[in-house]
Amino acid sequence: MTPSDTAGTAGPAFLQRVTRPMDARAAARLHSVRDARRAARRRVPAVVFDYVDGGADDEVTMRRNAAAFADVTFRPRMGIGPVDPHLATTVLGTRVALPILLAPCGLVRLLHPDGPAGVARAAAARGTLSVLSTVAGSPVEEVTAAARVPMWFQLYAAGGLAEADGLCDRAIDAGIEVLVVTVDTPALGNRTRDVRNGVAPPLRLDARNAAPLGMQVLQRPLWAAQLAATGIRLSTRGAGPAGHGSGMLQAVASPFTWDDVAHLRGRWPGPLVVKGILSGRDARRAVEVGADAVVVSNHGGRQLDGGPATFAVLPEVVDAAGRDAEVLVDGGIRRGSHVVAALALGARAVMVGRPYLYGLAAAGEAGVLRVLEVLETEMRRTMMLLGCRSIDHLDPSWFTSDGEGVLPG
Ligand SMILES: Cc1cc2nc3c(=O)[nH]c(=O)nc-3n(C[C@H](O)[C@H](O)[C@H](O)COP(=O)(O)O)c2cc1C
């Protein structure tokens, strides 16, 4: 299955007239990320759902991410009175109304024709930012032109530094200011569900898997009609080698070295973020080569299985980065309270991946917006229940019983 490199708009007007109200109604029914996941499962073929939902090997790390947040114990403070929590912050100098960014994700156009432009618009509508993946399925120029909102760009370069330089130049020309270099993909993780579904890597329909996938697609006619109308092809061959967004999953292994990151730092005029950091040592390496921020990430448990939960290593990375780089974290964040916990351990902001992908699959751009609304509302309520007025006041004392008096201000 291959998104075309010349991704179009959200489809013909007549189809949009039918689907927009449907999406709005579907979005209104989402009251949690879990709801969005359930709705996504009903809306897209199982093979597509599994591509989003799955992790590597036995999915141990993916489960660890979630379990670490589920284990958090807050110690609320009573008698604070009414609280109207302050959630705004800056990330690399950009003001965001909400410390939740949308992580770079591949093949998002397979989920809904609103695709990466819809994701970017939803993030902007909520006062935050999205990160466009190199393999999102649409060229950076098209997405920026269609979305007309600021976004960041995430870099893979299977073809080495020459390809990386070319992609950077195009991103700069498209008006991107922040580059995210993903360093945890020296090889592609073993996505067991995709292998079992016969689509990894590369994602494709062939004689061996066409029949079962064909049945799945027939069971999701609206998804299939939207996909067909917006120019994504179900291909019987692997993706071609040329062009941005092509090469797809079999070719996204992107073995950047620290020297490569230093080279990119020298070329990229704006802030540079290194994504995929899991130790204090690597956080220091990133700082040494000039990163302005790092993302503590294990790719949502889709790369090395058996690695740590991101929440567990966050303090080590925050400590190592010190004042030299901002620290973001992703992996397993499904509730607003998880965002609060990550901020209390020193993250500047978080990224979410699957939560917004579920929203997109369930209800397009409206679904992404709804997932952000839900997470914001949950965050706000958690802060009120904690008795915490601002995310600037969050620190580890909110996990201890004697935290009273530690707050700044
Ligand atoms: C379907 C899917 C595709 C992804 N594609 C990319 C990608 O192209 N580049 C990248 O740096 N990370 C990619 N990631 C990882 C996300 O950026 C992010 O690290 C991860 O989803 C966070 O975990 P969460 O899904 O539990 O929120 C992908 C994740 C998913 C679920």
The ligand as an SDF file (V2000), in Angstrom:
LIG
                    3D

 31 33  0  0  0  0  0  0  0  0999 V2000
    2.1900    4.9690   12.8370 C   0  0  0  0  0  0  0  0  0  0  0  0
    3.4160    5.6570   13.3610 C   0  0  0  0  0  0  0  0  0  0  0  0
    4.3350    6.1840   12.4800 C   0  0  0  0  0  0  0  0  0  0  0  0
    5.4760    6.8330   12.9670 C   0  0  0  0  0  0  0  0  0  0  0  0
    6.3550    7.4080   12.0800 N   0  0  0  0  0  0  0  0  0  0  0  0
    7.3990    8.1260   12.5480 C   0  0  0  0  0  0  0  0  0  0  0  0
    8.2280    8.8550   11.6430 C   0  0  0  0  0  0  0  0  0  0  0  0
    8.0110    8.8660   10.4380 O   0  0  0  0  0  0  0  0  0  0  0  0
    9.2810    9.5490   12.1720 N   0  0  0  0  0  0  0  0  0  0  0  0
    9.5440    9.5740   13.5200 C   0  0  0  0  0  0  0  0  0  0  0  0
   10.5130   10.2160   13.9620 O   0  0  0  0  0  0  0  0  0  0  0  0
    8.7440    8.9110   14.4020 N   0  0  0  0  0  0  0  0  0  0  0  0
    7.6920    8.2040   13.9410 C   0  0  0  0  0  0  0  0  0  0  0  0
    6.8520    7.5800   14.8290 N   0  0  0  0  0  0  0  0  0  0  0  0
    7.0770    7.7370   16.2680 C   0  0  0  0  0  0  0  0  0  0  0  0
    6.3570    8.9780   16.7940 C   0  0  0  0  0  0  0  0  0  0  0  0
    6.9460   10.1510   16.3240 O   0  0  0  0  0  0  0  0  0  0  0  0
    6.3780    9.0250   18.3410 C   0  0  0  0  0  0  0  0  0  0  0  0
    7.7030    8.9360   18.7780 O   0  0  0  0  0  0  0  0  0  0  0  0
    5.5440    7.9200   19.0030 C   0  0  0  0  0  0  0  0  0  0  0  0
    4.3740    7.6720   18.2800 O   0  0  0  0  0  0  0  0  0  0  0  0
    5.1960    8.3160   20.4360 C   0  0  0  0  0  0  0  0  0  0  0  0
    4.5240    7.2910   21.0830 O   0  0  0  0  0  0  0  0  0  0  0  0
    2.9130    7.2120   21.2270 P   0  0  0  0  0  0  0  0  0  0  0  0
    2.4140    6.7550   19.8850 O   0  0  0  0  0  0  0  0  0  0  0  0
    2.7320    6.1890   22.2830 O   0  0  0  0  0  0  0  0  0  0  0  0
    2.4170    8.5850   21.5760 O   0  0  0  0  0  0  0  0  0  0  0  0
    5.7030    6.9170   14.3590 C   0  0  0  0  0  0  0  0  0  0  0  0
    4.7690    6.3810   15.2440 C   0  0  0  0  0  0  0  0  0  0  0  0
    3.6280    5.7680   14.7600 C   0  0  0  0  0  0  0  0  0  0  0  0
    2.6290    5.2270   15.7410 C   0  0  0  0  0  0  0  0  0  0  0  0
  1  2  1  0
  2  3  1  0
  2 30  2  0
  3  4  2  0
  4  5  1  0
  4 28  1  0
  5  6  2  0
  6  7  1  0
  6 13  1  0
  7  8  2  0
  7  9  1  0
  9 10  1  0
 10 11  2  0
 10 12  1  0
 12 13  2  0
 13 14  1  0
 14 15  1  0
 14 28  1  0
 15 16  1  0
 16 17  1  0
 16 18  1  0
 18 19  1  0
 18 20  1  0
 20 21  1  0
 20 22  1  0
 22 23  1  0
 23 24  1  0
 24 25  2  0
 24 26  1  0
 24 27  1  0
 28 29  2  0
 29 30  1  0
 30 31  1  0
M  END
$$$$
